[in-house]
Amino acid sequence: MAGGGLAAAWELAVVFLIRPLLAVVFVFTLILLSWYVAWRTVLVHVPLVQEIAGLRPKKATKPKPANRGRFSKFYQSQAEAAAQRNSKSEGSS
């Protein structure tokens, strides 16, 4: 009789512990395998993913010139004209 009770306990352990554990491991294995395949085939070629994962060095950006727009050119020419007027008025007095 004791052997029958042990077999029933083993069967319950298999049904309620080992099978669910194996199912969870199987699902996680499928998820990890599919993620690895997607990473190796597609995701490493996406620029945003490359930047996040640090796969591609950041491009060196050139500094923007100080007088790049029309407003800055206008005000720069105004400042130069004022400086010339000031230097002429100082030299004549």
PyMOL Python script that loads the backbone (N, CA, C, O; Angstrom):
from pymol import cmd

cmd.read_pdbstr("""\
ATOM      1  N   MET A   1       0.803  -1.194   0.000  1.00  0.00           N
ATOM      2  CA  MET A   1       0.000   0.000   0.000  1.00  0.00           C
ATOM      3  C   MET A   1       0.845   1.257   0.000  1.00  0.00           C
ATOM      4  O   MET A   1       0.488   2.260  -0.619  1.00  0.00           O
ATOM      5  N   ALA A   2       1.960   1.196   0.694  1.00  0.00           N
ATOM      6  CA  ALA A   2       2.812   2.384   0.795  1.00  0.00           C
ATOM      7  C   ALA A   2       3.346   2.760  -0.579  1.00  0.00           C
ATOM      8  O   ALA A   2       3.523   3.942  -0.871  1.00  0.00           O
ATOM      9  N   GLY A   3       3.603   1.782  -1.413  1.00  0.00           N
ATOM     10  CA  GLY A   3       4.088   2.063  -2.774  1.00  0.00           C
ATOM     11  C   GLY A   3       3.034   2.767  -3.597  1.00  0.00           C
ATOM     12  O   GLY A   3       3.364   3.613  -4.427  1.00  0.00           O
ATOM     13  N   GLY A   4       1.751   2.431  -3.382  1.00  0.00           N
ATOM     14  CA  GLY A   4       0.657   3.088  -4.092  1.00  0.00           C
ATOM     15  C   GLY A   4       0.528   4.553  -3.701  1.00  0.00           C
ATOM     16  O   GLY A   4       0.245   5.398  -4.550  1.00  0.00           O
ATOM     17  N   GLY A   5       0.731   4.859  -2.430  1.00  0.00           N
ATOM     18  CA  GLY A   5       0.649   6.248  -1.948  1.00  0.00           C
ATOM     19  C   GLY A   5       1.797   7.092  -2.493  1.00  0.00           C
ATOM     20  O   GLY A   5       1.628   8.271  -2.803  1.00  0.00           O
ATOM     21  N   LEU A   6       2.967   6.465  -2.602  1.00  0.00           N
ATOM     22  CA  LEU A   6       4.139   7.179  -3.119  1.00  0.00           C
ATOM     23  C   LEU A   6       3.967   7.479  -4.610  1.00  0.00           C
ATOM     24  O   LEU A   6       4.357   8.544  -5.090  1.00  0.00           O
ATOM     25  N   ALA A   7       3.379   6.529  -5.329  1.00  0.00           N
ATOM     26  CA  ALA A   7       3.134   6.748  -6.756  1.00  0.00           C
ATOM     27  C   ALA A   7       2.112   7.862  -6.968  1.00  0.00           C
ATOM     28  O   ALA A   7       2.246   8.673  -7.885  1.00  0.00           O
ATOM     29  N   ALA A   8       1.102   7.895  -6.124  1.00  0.00           N
ATOM     30  CA  ALA A   8       0.086   8.947  -6.241  1.00  0.00           C
ATOM     31  C   ALA A   8       0.681  10.314  -5.910  1.00  0.00           C
ATOM     32  O   ALA A   8       0.363  11.308  -6.563  1.00  0.00           O
ATOM     33  N   ALA A   9       1.540  10.361  -4.898  1.00  0.00           N
ATOM     34  CA  ALA A   9       2.198  11.628  -4.543  1.00  0.00           C
ATOM     35  C   ALA A   9       3.118  12.091  -5.683  1.00  0.00           C
ATOM     36  O   ALA A   9       3.164  13.276  -6.011  1.00  0.00           O
ATOM     37  N   TRP A  10       3.846  11.141  -6.277  1.00  0.00           N
ATOM     38  CA  TRP A  10       4.722  11.490  -7.402  1.00  0.00           C
ATOM     39  C   TRP A  10       3.914  12.001  -8.588  1.00  0.00           C
ATOM     40  O   TRP A  10       4.311  12.953  -9.259  1.00  0.00           O
ATOM     41  N   GLU A  11       2.782  11.360  -8.836  1.00  0.00           N
ATOM     42  CA  GLU A  11       1.924  11.802  -9.939  1.00  0.00           C
ATOM     43  C   GLU A  11       1.377  13.206  -9.691  1.00  0.00           C
ATOM     44  O   GLU A  11       1.308  14.010 -10.621  1.00  0.00           O
ATOM     45  N   LEU A  12       0.993  13.512  -8.467  1.00  0.00           N
ATOM     46  CA  LEU A  12       0.540  14.864  -8.120  1.00  0.00           C
ATOM     47  C   LEU A  12       1.667  15.883  -8.272  1.00  0.00           C
ATOM     48  O   LEU A  12       1.440  16.996  -8.746  1.00  0.00           O
ATOM     49  N   ALA A  13       2.870  15.508  -7.872  1.00  0.00           N
ATOM     50  CA  ALA A  13       4.020  16.412  -8.015  1.00  0.00           C
ATOM     51  C   ALA A  13       4.306  16.696  -9.484  1.00  0.00           C
ATOM     52  O   ALA A  13       4.611  17.828  -9.859  1.00  0.00           O
ATOM     53  N   VAL A  14       4.205  15.664 -10.306  1.00  0.00           N
ATOM     54  CA  VAL A  14       4.438  15.855 -11.737  1.00  0.00           C
ATOM     55  C   VAL A  14       3.377  16.771 -12.329  1.00  0.00           C
ATOM     56  O   VAL A  14       3.694  17.675 -13.102  1.00  0.00           O
ATOM     57  N   VAL A  15       2.115  16.539 -11.968  1.00  0.00           N
ATOM     58  CA  VAL A  15       1.015  17.309 -12.553  1.00  0.00           C
ATOM     59  C   VAL A  15       1.033  18.755 -12.083  1.00  0.00           C
ATOM     60  O   VAL A  15       0.818  19.664 -12.886  1.00  0.00           O
ATOM     61  N   PHE A  16       1.283  18.987 -10.800  1.00  0.00           N
ATOM     62  CA  PHE A  16       1.139  20.340 -10.258  1.00  0.00           C
ATOM     63  C   PHE A  16       2.447  21.113 -10.128  1.00  0.00           C
ATOM     64  O   PHE A  16       2.407  22.331  -9.951  1.00  0.00           O
ATOM     65  N   LEU A  17       3.583  20.472 -10.208  1.00  0.00           N
ATOM     66  CA  LEU A  17       4.850  21.189 -10.054  1.00  0.00           C
ATOM     67  C   LEU A  17       5.744  21.119 -11.295  1.00  0.00           C
ATOM     68  O   LEU A  17       6.149  22.145 -11.842  1.00  0.00           O
ATOM     69  N   ILE A  18       6.038  19.912 -11.722  1.00  0.00           N
ATOM     70  CA  ILE A  18       7.039  19.750 -12.777  1.00  0.00           C
ATOM     71  C   ILE A  18       6.496  20.182 -14.133  1.00  0.00           C
ATOM     72  O   ILE A  18       7.180  20.897 -14.865  1.00  0.00           O
ATOM     73  N   ARG A  19       5.297  19.771 -14.480  1.00  0.00           N
ATOM     74  CA  ARG A  19       4.736  20.172 -15.777  1.00  0.00           C
ATOM     75  C   ARG A  19       4.567  21.687 -15.909  1.00  0.00           C
ATOM     76  O   ARG A  19       4.959  22.238 -16.938  1.00  0.00           O
ATOM     77  N   PRO A  20       4.002  22.390 -14.917  1.00  0.00           N
ATOM     78  CA  PRO A  20       3.912  23.851 -15.049  1.00  0.00           C
ATOM     79  C   PRO A  20       5.289  24.522 -15.125  1.00  0.00           C
ATOM     80  O   PRO A  20       5.477  25.478 -15.878  1.00  0.00           O
ATOM     81  N   LEU A  21       6.240  24.021 -14.349  1.00  0.00           N
ATOM     82  CA  LEU A  21       7.587  24.568 -14.391  1.00  0.00           C
ATOM     83  C   LEU A  21       8.210  24.375 -15.775  1.00  0.00           C
ATOM     84  O   LEU A  21       8.821  25.296 -16.316  1.00  0.00           O
ATOM     85  N   LEU A  22       8.060  23.205 -16.334  1.00  0.00           N
ATOM     86  CA  LEU A  22       8.570  22.950 -17.685  1.00  0.00           C
ATOM     87  C   LEU A  22       7.861  23.814 -18.723  1.00  0.00           C
ATOM     88  O   LEU A  22       8.488  24.272 -19.678  1.00  0.00           O
ATOM     89  N   ALA A  23       6.567  24.040 -18.547  1.00  0.00           N
ATOM     90  CA  ALA A  23       5.827  24.892 -19.487  1.00  0.00           C
ATOM     91  C   ALA A  23       6.338  26.328 -19.435  1.00  0.00           C
ATOM     92  O   ALA A  23       6.501  26.968 -20.475  1.00  0.00           O
ATOM     93  N   VAL A  24       6.589  26.834 -18.242  1.00  0.00           N
ATOM     94  CA  VAL A  24       7.098  28.203 -18.106  1.00  0.00           C
ATOM     95  C   VAL A  24       8.488  28.309 -18.711  1.00  0.00           C
ATOM     96  O   VAL A  24       8.782  29.274 -19.416  1.00  0.00           O
ATOM     97  N   VAL A  25       9.341  27.340 -18.448  1.00  0.00           N
ATOM     98  CA  VAL A  25      10.691  27.335 -19.029  1.00  0.00           C
ATOM     99  C   VAL A  25      10.611  27.270 -20.549  1.00  0.00           C
ATOM    100  O   VAL A  25      11.370  27.956 -21.235  1.00  0.00           O
ATOM    101  N   PHE A  26       9.722  26.472 -21.076  1.00  0.00           N
ATOM    102  CA  PHE A  26       9.559  26.350 -22.527  1.00  0.00           C
ATOM    103  C   PHE A  26       9.121  27.685 -23.143  1.00  0.00           C
ATOM    104  O   PHE A  26       9.645  28.094 -24.179  1.00  0.00           O
ATOM    105  N   VAL A  27       8.165  28.357 -22.506  1.00  0.00           N
ATOM    106  CA  VAL A  27       7.680  29.639 -23.033  1.00  0.00           C
ATOM    107  C   VAL A  27       8.788  30.685 -22.996  1.00  0.00           C
ATOM    108  O   VAL A  27       8.987  31.413 -23.969  1.00  0.00           O
ATOM    109  N   PHE A  28       9.509  30.763 -21.881  1.00  0.00           N
ATOM    110  CA  PHE A  28      10.614  31.726 -21.798  1.00  0.00           C
ATOM    111  C   PHE A  28      11.702  31.417 -22.813  1.00  0.00           C
ATOM    112  O   PHE A  28      12.304  32.333 -23.373  1.00  0.00           O
ATOM    113  N   THR A  29      11.959  30.144 -23.056  1.00  0.00           N
ATOM    114  CA  THR A  29      12.958  29.766 -24.059  1.00  0.00           C
ATOM    115  C   THR A  29      12.515  30.229 -25.446  1.00  0.00           C
ATOM    116  O   THR A  29      13.324  30.753 -26.211  1.00  0.00           O
ATOM    117  N   LEU A  30      11.233  30.037 -25.775  1.00  0.00           N
ATOM    118  CA  LEU A  30      10.735  30.501 -27.074  1.00  0.00           C
ATOM    119  C   LEU A  30      10.823  32.020 -27.200  1.00  0.00           C
ATOM    120  O   LEU A  30      11.195  32.540 -28.252  1.00  0.00           O
ATOM    121  N   ILE A  31      10.477  32.731 -26.119  1.00  0.00           N
ATOM    122  CA  ILE A  31      10.533  34.195 -26.160  1.00  0.00           C
ATOM    123  C   ILE A  31      11.968  34.658 -26.351  1.00  0.00           C
ATOM    124  O   ILE A  31      12.228  35.525 -27.185  1.00  0.00           O
ATOM    125  N   LEU A  32      12.899  34.101 -25.597  1.00  0.00           N
ATOM    126  CA  LEU A  32      14.302  34.503 -25.715  1.00  0.00           C
ATOM    127  C   LEU A  32      14.881  34.146 -27.086  1.00  0.00           C
ATOM    128  O   LEU A  32      15.639  34.925 -27.663  1.00  0.00           O
ATOM    129  N   LEU A  33      14.530  32.995 -27.594  1.00  0.00           N
ATOM    130  CA  LEU A  33      15.024  32.594 -28.912  1.00  0.00           C
ATOM    131  C   LEU A  33      14.478  33.505 -30.006  1.00  0.00           C
ATOM    132  O   LEU A  33      15.212  33.903 -30.911  1.00  0.00           O
ATOM    133  N   SER A  34      13.195  33.834 -29.925  1.00  0.00           N
ATOM    134  CA  SER A  34      12.625  34.725 -30.946  1.00  0.00           C
ATOM    135  C   SER A  34      13.200  36.128 -30.825  1.00  0.00           C
ATOM    136  O   SER A  34      13.425  36.783 -31.843  1.00  0.00           O
ATOM    137  N   TRP A  35      13.445  36.610 -29.606  1.00  0.00           N
ATOM    138  CA  TRP A  35      14.075  37.924 -29.425  1.00  0.00           C
ATOM    139  C   TRP A  35      15.483  37.927 -30.008  1.00  0.00           C
ATOM    140  O   TRP A  35      15.879  38.895 -30.656  1.00  0.00           O
ATOM    141  N   TYR A  36      16.243  36.855 -29.786  1.00  0.00           N
ATOM    142  CA  TYR A  36      17.603  36.767 -30.318  1.00  0.00           C
ATOM    143  C   TYR A  36      17.592  36.773 -31.846  1.00  0.00           C
ATOM    144  O   TYR A  36      18.404  37.456 -32.470  1.00  0.00           O
ATOM    145  N   VAL A  37      16.685  36.024 -32.443  1.00  0.00           N
ATOM    146  CA  VAL A  37      16.601  35.981 -33.909  1.00  0.00           C
ATOM    147  C   VAL A  37      16.199  37.354 -34.450  1.00  0.00           C
ATOM    148  O   VAL A  37      16.766  37.824 -35.437  1.00  0.00           O
ATOM    149  N   ALA A  38      15.218  38.000 -33.804  1.00  0.00           N
ATOM    150  CA  ALA A  38      14.807  39.338 -34.251  1.00  0.00           C
ATOM    151  C   ALA A  38      15.950  40.334 -34.095  1.00  0.00           C
ATOM    152  O   ALA A  38      16.153  41.181 -34.966  1.00  0.00           O
ATOM    153  N   TRP A  39      16.689  40.246 -33.013  1.00  0.00           N
ATOM    154  CA  TRP A  39      17.815  41.154 -32.779  1.00  0.00           C
ATOM    155  C   TRP A  39      18.874  40.976 -33.848  1.00  0.00           C
ATOM    156  O   TRP A  39      19.358  41.957 -34.415  1.00  0.00           O
ATOM    157  N   ARG A  40      19.239  39.737 -34.128  1.00  0.00           N
ATOM    158  CA  ARG A  40      20.325  39.480 -35.078  1.00  0.00           C
ATOM    159  C   ARG A  40      19.920  39.797 -36.520  1.00  0.00           C
ATOM    160  O   ARG A  40      20.775  40.150 -37.332  1.00  0.00           O
ATOM    161  N   THR A  41      18.645  39.677 -36.847  1.00  0.00           N
ATOM    162  CA  THR A  41      18.246  39.862 -38.240  1.00  0.00           C
ATOM    163  C   THR A  41      17.737  41.258 -38.544  1.00  0.00           C
ATOM    164  O   THR A  41      18.043  41.794 -39.610  1.00  0.00           O
ATOM    165  N   VAL A  42      16.973  41.868 -37.651  1.00  0.00           N
ATOM    166  CA  VAL A  42      16.293  43.120 -37.969  1.00  0.00           C
ATOM    167  C   VAL A  42      16.752  44.279 -37.095  1.00  0.00           C
ATOM    168  O   VAL A  42      17.142  45.330 -37.603  1.00  0.00           O
ATOM    169  N   LEU A  43      16.705  44.088 -35.787  1.00  0.00           N
ATOM    170  CA  LEU A  43      16.831  45.210 -34.875  1.00  0.00           C
ATOM    171  C   LEU A  43      18.204  45.874 -34.891  1.00  0.00           C
ATOM    172  O   LEU A  43      18.308  47.071 -34.623  1.00  0.00           O
ATOM    173  N   VAL A  44      19.262  45.117 -35.202  1.00  0.00           N
ATOM    174  CA  VAL A  44      20.581  45.740 -35.221  1.00  0.00           C
ATOM    175  C   VAL A  44      20.741  46.704 -36.392  1.00  0.00           C
ATOM    176  O   VAL A  44      21.706  47.468 -36.431  1.00  0.00           O
ATOM    177  N   HIS A  45      19.823  46.681 -37.334  1.00  0.00           N
ATOM    178  CA  HIS A  45      19.907  47.572 -38.485  1.00  0.00           C
ATOM    179  C   HIS A  45      19.059  48.825 -38.329  1.00  0.00           C
ATOM    180  O   HIS A  45      19.099  49.700 -39.193  1.00  0.00           O
ATOM    181  N   VAL A  46      18.294  48.931 -37.252  1.00  0.00           N
ATOM    182  CA  VAL A  46      17.444  50.096 -37.014  1.00  0.00           C
ATOM    183  C   VAL A  46      18.276  51.164 -36.306  1.00  0.00           C
ATOM    184  O   VAL A  46      18.828  50.894 -35.240  1.00  0.00           O
ATOM    185  N   PRO A  47      18.380  52.373 -36.873  1.00  0.00           N
ATOM    186  CA  PRO A  47      19.252  53.388 -36.286  1.00  0.00           C
ATOM    187  C   PRO A  47      18.910  53.754 -34.844  1.00  0.00           C
ATOM    188  O   PRO A  47      19.810  53.971 -34.034  1.00  0.00           O
ATOM    189  N   LEU A  48      17.628  53.823 -34.517  1.00  0.00           N
ATOM    190  CA  LEU A  48      17.253  54.176 -33.145  1.00  0.00           C
ATOM    191  C   LEU A  48      17.723  53.114 -32.159  1.00  0.00           C
ATOM    192  O   LEU A  48      18.221  53.437 -31.080  1.00  0.00           O
ATOM    193  N   VAL A  49      17.564  51.851 -32.529  1.00  0.00           N
ATOM    194  CA  VAL A  49      18.001  50.761 -31.662  1.00  0.00           C
ATOM    195  C   VAL A  49      19.522  50.771 -31.550  1.00  0.00           C
ATOM    196  O   VAL A  49      20.062  50.502 -30.477  1.00  0.00           O
ATOM    197  N   GLN A  50      20.220  51.077 -32.644  1.00  0.00           N
ATOM    198  CA  GLN A  50      21.681  51.163 -32.603  1.00  0.00           C
ATOM    199  C   GLN A  50      22.131  52.242 -31.635  1.00  0.00           C
ATOM    200  O   GLN A  50      23.088  52.056 -30.884  1.00  0.00           O
ATOM    201  N   GLU A  51      21.440  53.365 -31.656  1.00  0.00           N
ATOM    202  CA  GLU A  51      21.823  54.465 -30.776  1.00  0.00           C
ATOM    203  C   GLU A  51      21.553  54.117 -29.315  1.00  0.00           C
ATOM    204  O   GLU A  51      22.369  54.420 -28.444  1.00  0.00           O
ATOM    205  N   ILE A  52      20.417  53.487 -29.043  1.00  0.00           N
ATOM    206  CA  ILE A  52      20.076  53.123 -27.665  1.00  0.00           C
ATOM    207  C   ILE A  52      21.041  52.062 -27.139  1.00  0.00           C
ATOM    208  O   ILE A  52      21.493  52.145 -25.997  1.00  0.00           O
ATOM    209  N   ALA A  53      21.354  51.075 -27.960  1.00  0.00           N
ATOM    210  CA  ALA A  53      22.209  49.980 -27.515  1.00  0.00           C
ATOM    211  C   ALA A  53      23.682  50.337 -27.561  1.00  0.00           C
ATOM    212  O   ALA A  53      24.518  49.564 -27.092  1.00  0.00           O
ATOM    213  N   GLY A  54      24.017  51.493 -28.116  1.00  0.00           N
ATOM    214  CA  GLY A  54      25.414  51.888 -28.186  1.00  0.00           C
ATOM    215  C   GLY A  54      26.206  51.128 -29.223  1.00  0.00           C
ATOM    216  O   GLY A  54      27.413  50.948 -29.067  1.00  0.00           O
ATOM    217  N   LEU A  55      25.555  50.679 -30.275  1.00  0.00           N
ATOM    218  CA  LEU A  55      26.246  49.925 -31.319  1.00  0.00           C
ATOM    219  C   LEU A  55      26.944  50.832 -32.315  1.00  0.00           C
ATOM    220  O   LEU A  55      27.852  50.397 -33.023  1.00  0.00           O
ATOM    221  N   ARG A  56      26.531  52.082 -32.374  1.00  0.00           N
ATOM    222  CA  ARG A  56      27.082  52.993 -33.364  1.00  0.00           C
ATOM    223  C   ARG A  56      27.584  54.225 -32.624  1.00  0.00           C
ATOM    224  O   ARG A  56      26.864  54.808 -31.813  1.00  0.00           O
ATOM    225  N   PRO A  57      28.826  54.619 -32.909  1.00  0.00           N
ATOM    226  CA  PRO A  57      29.309  55.835 -32.246  1.00  0.00           C
ATOM    227  C   PRO A  57      28.550  57.052 -32.748  1.00  0.00           C
ATOM    228  O   PRO A  57      28.138  57.115 -33.906  1.00  0.00           O
ATOM    229  N   LYS A  58      28.374  58.011 -31.860  1.00  0.00           N
ATOM    230  CA  LYS A  58      27.656  59.212 -32.244  1.00  0.00           C
ATOM    231  C   LYS A  58      28.505  60.018 -33.214  1.00  0.00           C
ATOM    232  O   LYS A  58      29.727  60.090 -33.084  1.00  0.00           O
ATOM    233  N   LYS A  59      27.841  60.619 -34.183  1.00  0.00           N
ATOM    234  CA  LYS A  59      28.538  61.422 -35.169  1.00  0.00           C
ATOM    235  C   LYS A  59      29.004  62.720 -34.522  1.00  0.00           C
ATOM    236  O   LYS A  59      28.292  63.329 -33.722  1.00  0.00           O
ATOM    237  N   ALA A  60      30.204  63.124 -34.883  1.00  0.00           N
ATOM    238  CA  ALA A  60      30.707  64.391 -34.372  1.00  0.00           C
ATOM    239  C   ALA A  60      29.946  65.520 -35.066  1.00  0.00           C
ATOM    240  O   ALA A  60      29.891  65.585 -36.294  1.00  0.00           O
ATOM    241  N   THR A  61      29.376  66.385 -34.282  1.00  0.00           N
ATOM    242  CA  THR A  61      28.601  67.485 -34.851  1.00  0.00           C
ATOM    243  C   THR A  61      29.499  68.699 -35.000  1.00  0.00           C
ATOM    244  O   THR A  61      30.290  69.027 -34.115  1.00  0.00           O
ATOM    245  N   LYS A  62      29.358  69.349 -36.131  1.00  0.00           N
ATOM    246  CA  LYS A  62      30.113  70.580 -36.353  1.00  0.00           C
ATOM    247  C   LYS A  62      29.424  71.714 -35.612  1.00  0.00           C
ATOM    248  O   LYS A  62      28.195  71.795 -35.606  1.00  0.00           O
ATOM    249  N   PRO A  63      30.198  72.585 -34.990  1.00  0.00           N
ATOM    250  CA  PRO A  63      29.554  73.715 -34.318  1.00  0.00           C
ATOM    251  C   PRO A  63      28.919  74.651 -35.341  1.00  0.00           C
ATOM    252  O   PRO A  63      29.450  74.870 -36.429  1.00  0.00           O
ATOM    253  N   LYS A  64      27.787  75.184 -34.965  1.00  0.00           N
ATOM    254  CA  LYS A  64      27.084  76.081 -35.880  1.00  0.00           C
ATOM    255  C   LYS A  64      27.774  77.437 -35.882  1.00  0.00           C
ATOM    256  O   LYS A  64      28.186  77.927 -34.831  1.00  0.00           O
ATOM    257  N   PRO A  65      27.901  78.040 -37.044  1.00  0.00           N
ATOM    258  CA  PRO A  65      28.547  79.355 -37.090  1.00  0.00           C
ATOM    259  C   PRO A  65      27.703  80.405 -36.368  1.00  0.00           C
ATOM    260  O   PRO A  65      26.476  80.314 -36.325  1.00  0.00           O
ATOM    261  N   ALA A  66      28.380  81.397 -35.806  1.00  0.00           N
ATOM    262  CA  ALA A  66      27.686  82.411 -35.025  1.00  0.00           C
ATOM    263  C   ALA A  66      26.794  83.281 -35.912  1.00  0.00           C
ATOM    264  O   ALA A  66      25.728  83.714 -35.476  1.00  0.00           O
ATOM    265  N   ASN A  67      27.214  83.535 -37.133  1.00  0.00           N
ATOM    266  CA  ASN A  67      26.428  84.409 -38.018  1.00  0.00           C
ATOM    267  C   ASN A  67      25.818  83.601 -39.154  1.00  0.00           C
ATOM    268  O   ASN A  67      26.136  83.813 -40.324  1.00  0.00           O
ATOM    269  N   ARG A  68      24.951  82.687 -38.798  1.00  0.00           N
ATOM    270  CA  ARG A  68      24.390  81.806 -39.819  1.00  0.00           C
ATOM    271  C   ARG A  68      23.070  82.306 -40.376  1.00  0.00           C
ATOM    272  O   ARG A  68      22.701  81.913 -41.482  1.00  0.00           O
ATOM    273  N   GLY A  69      22.348  83.146 -39.669  1.00  0.00           N
ATOM    274  CA  GLY A  69      21.019  83.546 -40.115  1.00  0.00           C
ATOM    275  C   GLY A  69      20.988  84.994 -40.558  1.00  0.00           C
ATOM    276  O   GLY A  69      21.940  85.744 -40.339  1.00  0.00           O
ATOM    277  N   ARG A  70      19.917  85.373 -41.166  1.00  0.00           N
ATOM    278  CA  ARG A  70      19.833  86.729 -41.690  1.00  0.00           C
ATOM    279  C   ARG A  70      19.726  87.767 -40.581  1.00  0.00           C
ATOM    280  O   ARG A  70      20.199  88.892 -40.746  1.00  0.00           O
ATOM    281  N   PHE A  71      19.110  87.412 -39.451  1.00  0.00           N
ATOM    282  CA  PHE A  71      19.017  88.372 -38.351  1.00  0.00           C
ATOM    283  C   PHE A  71      20.392  88.650 -37.763  1.00  0.00           C
ATOM    284  O   PHE A  71      20.749  89.799 -37.501  1.00  0.00           O
ATOM    285  N   SER A  72      21.161  87.582 -37.559  1.00  0.00           N
ATOM    286  CA  SER A  72      22.486  87.801 -36.984  1.00  0.00           C
ATOM    287  C   SER A  72      23.371  88.587 -37.946  1.00  0.00           C
ATOM    288  O   SER A  72      24.183  89.403 -37.508  1.00  0.00           O
ATOM    289  N   LYS A  73      23.228  88.355 -39.244  1.00  0.00           N
ATOM    290  CA  LYS A  73      24.005  89.131 -40.222  1.00  0.00           C
ATOM    291  C   LYS A  73      23.586  90.601 -40.194  1.00  0.00           C
ATOM    292  O   LYS A  73      24.429  91.494 -40.287  1.00  0.00           O
ATOM    293  N   PHE A  74      22.299  90.842 -40.068  1.00  0.00           N
ATOM    294  CA  PHE A  74      21.805  92.222 -40.027  1.00  0.00           C
ATOM    295  C   PHE A  74      22.362  92.944 -38.798  1.00  0.00           C
ATOM    296  O   PHE A  74      22.890  94.051 -38.909  1.00  0.00           O
ATOM    297  N   TYR A  75      22.242  92.315 -37.634  1.00  0.00           N
ATOM    298  CA  TYR A  75      22.709  92.967 -36.416  1.00  0.00           C
ATOM    299  C   TYR A  75      24.229  93.085 -36.401  1.00  0.00           C
ATOM    300  O   TYR A  75      24.769  94.042 -35.847  1.00  0.00           O
ATOM    301  N   GLN A  76      24.916  92.130 -36.997  1.00  0.00           N
ATOM    302  CA  GLN A  76      26.377  92.216 -37.073  1.00  0.00           C
ATOM    303  C   GLN A  76      26.781  93.404 -37.949  1.00  0.00           C
ATOM    304  O   GLN A  76      27.713  94.133 -37.610  1.00  0.00           O
ATOM    305  N   SER A  77      26.090  93.601 -39.067  1.00  0.00           N
ATOM    306  CA  SER A  77      26.416  94.745 -39.928  1.00  0.00           C
ATOM    307  C   SER A  77      26.077  96.060 -39.226  1.00  0.00           C
ATOM    308  O   SER A  77      26.779  97.055 -39.407  1.00  0.00           O
ATOM    309  N   GLN A  78      25.014  96.073 -38.432  1.00  0.00           N
ATOM    310  CA  GLN A  78      24.664  97.272 -37.668  1.00  0.00           C
ATOM    311  C   GLN A  78      25.747  97.591 -36.638  1.00  0.00           C
ATOM    312  O   GLN A  78      26.110  98.753 -36.453  1.00  0.00           O
ATOM    313  N   ALA A  79      26.260  96.564 -35.974  1.00  0.00           N
ATOM    314  CA  ALA A  79      27.301  96.760 -34.968  1.00  0.00           C
ATOM    315  C   ALA A  79      28.586  97.255 -35.624  1.00  0.00           C
ATOM    316  O   ALA A  79      29.271  98.118 -35.076  1.00  0.00           O
ATOM    317  N   GLU A  80      28.913  96.711 -36.796  1.00  0.00           N
ATOM    318  CA  GLU A  80      30.120  97.169 -37.502  1.00  0.00           C
ATOM    319  C   GLU A  80      29.966  98.620 -37.951  1.00  0.00           C
ATOM    320  O   GLU A  80      30.913  99.400 -37.851  1.00  0.00           O
ATOM    321  N   ALA A  81      28.790  98.988 -38.441  1.00  0.00           N
ATOM    322  CA  ALA A  81      28.550 100.368 -38.873  1.00  0.00           C
ATOM    323  C   ALA A  81      28.648 101.323 -37.683  1.00  0.00           C
ATOM    324  O   ALA A  81      29.206 102.413 -37.809  1.00  0.00           O
ATOM    325  N   ALA A  82      28.120 100.928 -36.550  1.00  0.00           N
ATOM    326  CA  ALA A  82      28.189 101.771 -35.351  1.00  0.00           C
ATOM    327  C   ALA A  82      29.630 101.905 -34.877  1.00  0.00           C
ATOM    328  O   ALA A  82      30.034 102.979 -34.432  1.00  0.00           O
ATOM    329  N   ALA A  83      30.394 100.854 -34.962  1.00  0.00           N
ATOM    330  CA  ALA A  83      31.797 100.905 -34.560  1.00  0.00           C
ATOM    331  C   ALA A  83      32.575 101.826 -35.484  1.00  0.00           C
ATOM    332  O   ALA A  83      33.441 102.569 -35.022  1.00  0.00           O
ATOM    333  N   GLN A  84      32.284 101.792 -36.787  1.00  0.00           N
ATOM    334  CA  GLN A  84      32.972 102.684 -37.730  1.00  0.00           C
ATOM    335  C   GLN A  84      32.603 104.139 -37.447  1.00  0.00           C
ATOM    336  O   GLN A  84      33.465 105.017 -37.491  1.00  0.00           O
ATOM    337  N   ARG A  85      31.336 104.397 -37.157  1.00  0.00           N
ATOM    338  CA  ARG A  85      30.915 105.763 -36.835  1.00  0.00           C
ATOM    339  C   ARG A  85      31.597 106.266 -35.573  1.00  0.00           C
ATOM    340  O   ARG A  85      32.011 107.423 -35.500  1.00  0.00           O
ATOM    341  N   ASN A  86      31.712 105.390 -34.578  1.00  0.00           N
ATOM    342  CA  ASN A  86      32.354 105.785 -33.329  1.00  0.00           C
ATOM    343  C   ASN A  86      33.838 106.052 -33.541  1.00  0.00           C
ATOM    344  O   ASN A  86      34.389 106.982 -32.952  1.00  0.00           O
ATOM    345  N   SER A  87      34.488 105.252 -34.371  1.00  0.00           N
ATOM    346  CA  SER A  87      35.911 105.464 -34.587  1.00  0.00           C
ATOM    347  C   SER A  87      36.151 106.727 -35.417  1.00  0.00           C
ATOM    348  O   SER A  87      37.150 107.412 -35.202  1.00  0.00           O
ATOM    349  N   LYS A  88      35.277 107.045 -36.341  1.00  0.00           N
ATOM    350  CA  LYS A  88      35.425 108.266 -37.134  1.00  0.00           C
ATOM    351  C   LYS A  88      35.184 109.500 -36.271  1.00  0.00           C
ATOM    352  O   LYS A  88      35.881 110.504 -36.414  1.00  0.00           O
ATOM    353  N   SER A  89      34.193 109.428 -35.372  1.00  0.00           N
ATOM    354  CA  SER A  89      33.872 110.590 -34.535  1.00  0.00           C
ATOM    355  C   SER A  89      34.989 110.799 -33.502  1.00  0.00           C
ATOM    356  O   SER A  89      35.246 111.943 -33.127  1.00  0.00           O
ATOM    357  N   GLU A  90      35.652 109.761 -33.035  1.00  0.00           N
ATOM    358  CA  GLU A  90      36.741 109.922 -32.091  1.00  0.00           C
ATOM    359  C   GLU A  90      37.980 110.486 -32.785  1.00  0.00           C
ATOM    360  O   GLU A  90      38.715 111.281 -32.199  1.00  0.00           O
ATOM    361  N   GLY A  91      38.208 110.076 -34.028  1.00  0.00           N
ATOM    362  CA  GLY A  91      39.377 110.541 -34.764  1.00  0.00           C
ATOM    363  C   GLY A  91      39.258 111.986 -35.198  1.00  0.00           C
ATOM    364  O   GLY A  91      40.284 112.656 -35.313  1.00  0.00           O
ATOM    365  N   SER A  92      38.079 112.501 -35.442  1.00  0.00           N
ATOM    366  CA  SER A  92      37.917 113.870 -35.926  1.00  0.00           C
ATOM    367  C   SER A  92      37.899 114.887 -34.797  1.00  0.00           C
ATOM    368  O   SER A  92      38.131 116.070 -35.049  1.00  0.00           O
ATOM    369  N   SER A  93      37.632 114.476 -33.568  1.00  0.00           N
ATOM    370  CA  SER A  93      37.573 115.459 -32.501  1.00  0.00           C
ATOM    371  C   SER A  93      38.864 115.694 -31.802  1.00  0.00           C
ATOM    372  O   SER A  93      38.927 116.508 -30.880  1.00  0.00           O
TER     373      SER A  93
END
""", "prot")
cmd.dss("prot")
cmd.show_as("cartoon", "prot")
cmd.util.cbc("prot")
cmd.orient("prot")
